[in-house]
Each structure stands twice: as structure tokens, then as C-alpha cells.
Amino acid sequence: GGRADAAYVPADRDDLALFLRQLPIFEPITVLGLGSNTLVRDGGVRGVVILLHNPGGALAVADGLIYTEAGVACPKLARFAARHGCAGAEFLAGVPGTVGGALAMNAGCYGGETWPQVAKVELAMRDGSFVVRTPADYVIGYRSVKRADGRPADGIFTAAWFRFPAGDGDAARARIRELLARRIASQPLNVPNAGSVFRNPPHDHAARLIEDAGLKGLAVGGAHVSEKHANFIVNAERRASAGDIETLIEHVRRVVADKTGIVLEAEVRIIGDPL
């Protein structure tokens, strides 16, 4: 992909608020955590990219809830929850992104999703103020988070409070190890990729549809449909352009639709301008 016009890494929430207050109102903003499930087009991204990944982000337990800053990686939250005797967070160890990214798309895997455990969230607004919302303020679906009042999505997730049930910490840690082993065995983690390309259609799996269409191994330029998991597009030789990947995505979508009548929806987020 291409370059961003500008990038900003906030030191903390107050620094983010100050930055937003000083930013011209017309300046485009793109928010990224770890950049997983994101494809940046070759022409780059206009405006400013705010990078929220914070390996040292706060995690705490209070009043029966786990508090986490949005820049914390999901696997770190999973391990923290297990260490504090909580169940139900294990699936997050398989989500290769930040808590903020997981909140934005209701990320999930291995039967778990982000929002069912959310008690409340904090967002930074465009004017630098902060608001706290609850799940009742949103309509949550499969890889989908929308405002309940029908308004466009707004604000930047900066923190969340999760309510995980009490459980056996040792069992939770064992479950995390099991899920990570499954992920390593089934996904092409050793080569560059943007995560799952398509959402699973109702009662089916995108990978099965792609494999049955005979598309495993198909290449456009340097981009290939993974031989290991058909719902991944890999850049194994590190020479694929974003254009190669996007062209391959559209070809796979078209072939699957022609063969099955099912139009796959992209899960990967495509941002920026083409060349």
C-alpha cells in the first residue's frame, strides 16, 4: 500500500483530545490499531492516520469489570482475564488486533464475539470531548457495529469495560493455548496477509465456498489465495501490490457468485486511494 499524508501516535487520552481539538475540522481521519484486516491502497491515505496501538496500555479490574484501553492487543486482554480468574475471553487470543479494532467491527473467532461481554465503552469525539456509551446505544451484528439511532458511526474507541463471568484461570489459559495451536495449524500466519478476507455467509463458510470453486493457489501478480486457508490472501513473495490483492478479492467474489449465487461480503477493510 501507499503512504499516509501524516501519522500521529497519541501519548495518552489527554494527548489525543488535545490533538483532536487542534485538528482542522475538515481534515480526514483514519484510525488504525495493529492494522489487521486492513488493506491500504497503493495511492496512500489522505489526511491523518491515528495509530492507537499501545503495548503498554492500561488494564485493570474494578467493580467486577475489566477495564482496558483501546490500544491494548486482544491477546493481552485474553491473558489478563485468564490471570484474574475470568472465563469467556479466551477467544480474544485469536484476534490479531487491538481492543479498539475489535470493538469497531465486533471481531470474533472460535465461537466468541467482542460485544456480548461489553458493559460500556469510552469514545473520543471529533471535538476532543469524551463520551461513554453502552451496548444499548448500538445495533450489534456479525462483524457489524452500528449506531442504534441510525446516525453514522462517530468517535474513536479509547477504552472499554468488559464483564466476563468468573471461571477457572488455569482452564482459561489451557483454552488459550489450544486456540492458538488451532490457529497456527489452520492459518498462514508465517506469511504477510490481512486476515480473513470475506465474512462467512449465513450457515456456511467463505473458505469452503472458495475452495470448492477451485480457487486455492490462484494468483494475481504477487498475491495468492492461500493453499492453507482459502479465506486468506497472502503476499508470500512480498512483491504484491494492494492493487493485486484487491483485484484478486474481486475475482474470487465474482467466481464464487457465478458458481453458487452467493455474493461474499468483504471482511477486510480497504482504505486509501488507488494509483
C-alpha positions as CSV (number, residue, x, y, z in Angstrom):
1,G,0.0,0.0,0.0
2,G,0.9,3.7,-0.2
3,R,1.9,6.3,2.4
4,A,-0.3,8.3,4.6
5,D,-0.2,12.1,4.3
6,A,0.5,12.2,8.1
7,A,0.5,9.9,11.1
8,Y,0.0,10.6,14.7
9,V,0.6,8.4,17.8
10,P,-1.1,9.8,20.9
11,A,0.8,9.6,24.2
12,D,-2.4,9.1,26.2
13,R,-6.1,10.0,26.1
14,D,-5.4,13.6,27.0
15,D,-2.9,14.0,24.2
16,L,-5.4,12.5,21.8
17,A,-8.1,15.0,23.0
18,L,-5.7,17.9,22.5
19,F,-4.8,16.7,19.1
20,L,-8.4,16.4,18.0
21,R,-9.2,19.9,19.3
22,Q,-6.4,21.4,17.3
23,L,-7.0,19.4,14.1
24,P,-8.9,21.4,11.4
25,I,-12.5,20.2,11.2
26,F,-12.2,19.3,7.5
27,E,-9.1,17.1,7.9
28,P,-9.8,13.5,7.1
29,I,-9.1,11.0,9.9
30,T,-8.3,7.3,9.7
31,V,-7.9,5.3,12.8
32,L,-5.7,2.1,13.0
33,G,-4.7,-0.2,15.8
34,L,-2.5,-3.0,14.6
35,G,-3.7,-2.7,11.0
36,S,-5.0,-6.2,10.9
37,N,-7.9,-6.8,8.5
38,T,-6.9,-3.7,6.6
39,L,-5.7,-3.2,3.1
40,V,-4.2,0.2,2.2
41,R,-4.5,1.0,-1.5
42,D,-1.3,1.9,-3.4
43,G,-2.2,5.6,-3.7
44,G,-2.0,6.0,0.1
45,V,-4.3,7.6,2.7
46,R,-5.3,11.3,2.7
47,G,-5.4,13.2,5.9
48,V,-4.0,12.0,9.1
49,V,-3.8,8.4,10.3
50,I,-4.1,8.0,14.1
51,L,-2.3,4.9,15.4
52,L,-3.7,3.7,18.6
53,H,-1.8,0.5,19.3
54,N,-0.3,0.8,22.8
55,P,1.6,-2.2,24.1
56,G,1.7,-0.6,27.5
57,G,-1.9,0.3,27.6
58,A,-3.7,0.1,30.9
59,L,-5.6,-3.0,32.1
60,A,-7.3,-3.1,35.5
61,V,-10.0,-4.9,37.5
62,A,-12.6,-2.8,39.3
63,D,-16.2,-3.4,40.5
64,G,-16.4,-6.8,38.8
65,L,-15.3,-5.4,35.4
66,I,-12.1,-5.5,33.4
67,Y,-11.1,-2.1,32.1
68,T,-8.8,-1.9,29.1
69,E,-7.5,0.9,26.9
70,A,-8.4,0.5,23.3
71,G,-4.8,0.3,22.1
72,V,-4.2,-3.0,24.1
73,A,-3.8,-6.0,21.9
74,C,-6.7,-8.5,22.2
75,P,-4.4,-11.5,23.1
76,K,-3.0,-9.4,26.0
77,L,-6.6,-8.8,27.3
78,A,-7.3,-12.6,27.0
79,R,-4.3,-13.4,29.1
80,F,-5.1,-10.7,31.6
81,A,-8.7,-12.0,32.0
82,A,-7.4,-15.6,32.5
83,R,-4.9,-14.4,35.1
84,H,-7.7,-12.8,37.0
85,G,-9.9,-15.9,37.0
86,C,-12.3,-14.9,34.3
87,A,-13.9,-17.1,31.6
88,G,-15.2,-16.1,28.2
89,A,-12.3,-14.0,27.0
90,E,-10.2,-16.9,25.6
91,F,-11.3,-16.4,22.0
92,L,-9.7,-12.9,22.0
93,A,-6.3,-14.6,22.0
94,G,-7.0,-15.5,18.4
95,V,-8.0,-11.9,17.3
96,P,-4.8,-10.3,15.8
97,G,-5.8,-6.7,16.6
98,T,-6.4,-4.2,19.3
99,V,-9.4,-3.9,21.5
100,G,-10.5,-0.7,19.7
101,G,-10.4,-2.5,16.3
102,A,-12.4,-5.4,17.8
103,L,-15.0,-3.0,19.2
104,A,-15.3,-1.3,15.8
105,M,-16.2,-4.5,13.9
106,N,-17.4,-6.8,16.6
107,A,-14.4,-9.1,15.9
108,G,-14.6,-12.7,16.8
109,C,-13.4,-16.2,16.3
110,Y,-13.9,-19.7,17.6
111,G,-17.5,-19.1,18.6
112,G,-16.8,-15.9,20.5
113,E,-17.6,-12.2,19.7
114,T,-16.4,-9.0,21.3
115,W,-19.6,-7.1,22.2
116,P,-21.6,-9.7,24.2
117,Q,-19.1,-9.1,27.1
118,V,-19.0,-5.3,26.8
119,A,-20.5,-3.3,29.7
120,K,-19.6,0.1,28.4
121,V,-17.2,1.9,26.1
122,E,-15.5,5.3,26.0
123,L,-15.0,7.3,22.8
124,A,-13.1,10.4,21.9
125,M,-15.2,12.7,19.7
126,R,-14.1,14.9,16.9
127,D,-14.1,18.0,19.1
128,G,-11.8,16.4,21.7
129,S,-14.5,15.6,24.2
130,F,-15.2,12.1,25.6
131,V,-18.5,10.2,25.8
132,V,-19.4,6.9,27.5
133,R,-21.9,4.6,25.8
134,T,-23.4,1.2,26.5
135,P,-24.3,-1.7,24.1
136,A,-27.9,-0.3,24.1
137,D,-26.6,2.6,22.0
138,Y,-25.6,0.2,19.2
139,V,-27.0,-2.4,16.9
140,I,-24.5,-5.3,17.1
141,G,-24.3,-7.9,14.4
142,Y,-21.9,-10.3,12.8
143,R,-18.8,-8.2,12.1
144,S,-21.0,-5.1,12.3
145,V,-21.5,-2.3,14.8
146,K,-24.0,0.5,14.0
147,R,-25.5,3.4,16.0
148,A,-28.9,2.4,17.3
149,D,-30.3,5.8,16.4
150,G,-29.4,5.4,12.8
151,R,-26.7,8.1,12.8
152,P,-23.3,7.5,11.1
153,A,-20.6,5.9,13.2
154,D,-18.7,8.6,15.2
155,G,-16.0,8.9,17.7
156,I,-12.8,6.8,18.3
157,F,-13.0,4.0,20.8
158,T,-10.5,4.8,23.6
159,A,-11.4,2.3,26.3
160,A,-13.9,-0.4,27.3
161,W,-15.2,-2.2,30.4
162,F,-15.8,-5.9,30.0
163,R,-18.0,-8.1,32.2
164,F,-16.6,-11.6,32.0
165,P,-18.0,-14.4,34.1
166,A,-15.9,-15.9,36.9
167,G,-14.1,-19.1,35.9
168,D,-11.0,-21.2,36.3
169,G,-7.9,-19.3,35.3
170,D,-5.9,-22.5,34.6
171,A,-8.7,-23.8,32.4
172,A,-8.8,-20.4,30.6
173,R,-5.0,-20.5,30.0
174,A,-5.3,-24.0,28.7
175,R,-8.1,-23.0,26.3
176,I,-6.0,-20.1,25.1
177,R,-3.1,-22.4,24.3
178,E,-5.5,-24.8,22.5
179,L,-7.0,-22.0,20.4
180,L,-3.6,-20.6,19.4
181,A,-2.4,-24.1,18.4
182,R,-5.5,-24.4,16.2
183,R,-4.9,-21.0,14.7
184,I,-1.2,-21.8,13.9
185,A,-2.3,-25.1,12.3
186,S,-5.0,-23.7,10.1
187,Q,-4.0,-20.2,9.1
188,P,-1.0,-18.9,7.1
189,L,0.5,-16.9,10.0
190,N,4.1,-17.2,8.7
191,V,3.4,-15.0,5.6
192,P,2.1,-11.5,5.2
193,N,-1.7,-11.4,5.0
194,A,-4.6,-9.1,6.0
195,G,-6.6,-11.7,7.9
196,S,-9.9,-13.2,6.8
197,V,-10.8,-11.6,3.5
198,F,-14.6,-12.4,3.5
199,R,-17.3,-12.6,6.1
200,N,-18.8,-16.1,6.4
201,P,-22.3,-16.1,4.8
202,P,-25.2,-17.4,6.9
203,H,-24.9,-21.2,7.7
204,D,-21.7,-21.6,5.6
205,H,-18.0,-20.7,5.5
206,A,-16.3,-18.5,2.9
207,A,-13.3,-20.7,2.9
208,R,-15.3,-23.7,1.9
209,L,-17.0,-21.8,-1.0
210,I,-13.7,-20.5,-2.2
211,E,-12.0,-23.9,-2.0
212,D,-15.0,-25.7,-3.7
213,A,-14.7,-23.1,-6.5
214,G,-11.2,-24.3,-7.2
215,L,-9.5,-21.0,-6.3
216,K,-6.9,-22.2,-3.8
217,G,-3.5,-21.1,-5.0
218,L,-4.9,-18.7,-7.6
219,A,-2.6,-15.7,-8.2
220,V,-2.8,-12.1,-9.4
221,G,0.6,-10.6,-9.6
222,G,2.3,-11.3,-6.2
223,A,-1.0,-12.1,-4.4
224,H,-2.2,-15.7,-3.9
225,V,-5.2,-17.4,-2.4
226,S,-3.6,-19.3,0.5
227,E,-3.2,-23.0,0.0
228,K,-3.5,-23.4,3.8
229,H,-6.8,-21.5,4.3
230,A,-8.8,-20.3,1.3
231,N,-10.2,-17.2,3.0
232,F,-6.7,-15.7,3.3
233,I,-4.8,-13.9,0.5
234,V,-1.1,-14.0,1.1
235,N,1.8,-12.0,-0.1
236,A,4.3,-14.8,0.3
237,E,7.0,-13.3,-2.0
238,R,6.5,-9.8,-0.6
239,R,6.0,-8.3,-4.1
240,A,2.2,-8.0,-4.3
241,S,0.7,-4.5,-4.7
242,A,-2.5,-3.6,-2.9
243,G,-4.0,-3.5,-6.5
244,D,-3.0,-7.1,-7.0
245,I,-4.8,-8.1,-3.8
246,E,-7.9,-6.0,-4.5
247,T,-8.1,-7.5,-8.0
248,L,-7.8,-11.0,-6.6
249,I,-10.5,-10.3,-4.0
250,E,-12.9,-9.1,-6.7
251,H,-12.1,-12.1,-8.9
252,V,-12.8,-14.6,-6.1
253,R,-16.0,-12.8,-5.2
254,R,-17.2,-13.0,-8.9
255,V,-16.3,-16.7,-9.4
256,V,-18.0,-17.8,-6.1
257,A,-21.1,-15.8,-7.1
258,D,-21.2,-17.3,-10.5
259,K,-20.9,-20.8,-9.2
260,T,-23.1,-20.6,-6.1
261,G,-25.2,-17.5,-6.3
262,I,-23.7,-16.3,-3.0
263,V,-22.1,-12.9,-3.1
264,L,-19.3,-12.8,-0.5
265,E,-19.0,-9.7,1.6
266,A,-15.5,-8.3,2.4
267,E,-14.4,-8.5,6.0
268,V,-11.1,-6.9,5.2
269,R,-11.3,-3.1,5.4
270,I,-10.0,-1.4,2.2
271,I,-8.9,2.2,2.7
272,G,-7.0,4.9,0.7
273,D,-6.7,5.9,-2.9
274,P,-5.8,3.7,-5.9
275,L,-2.9,4.7,-8.0
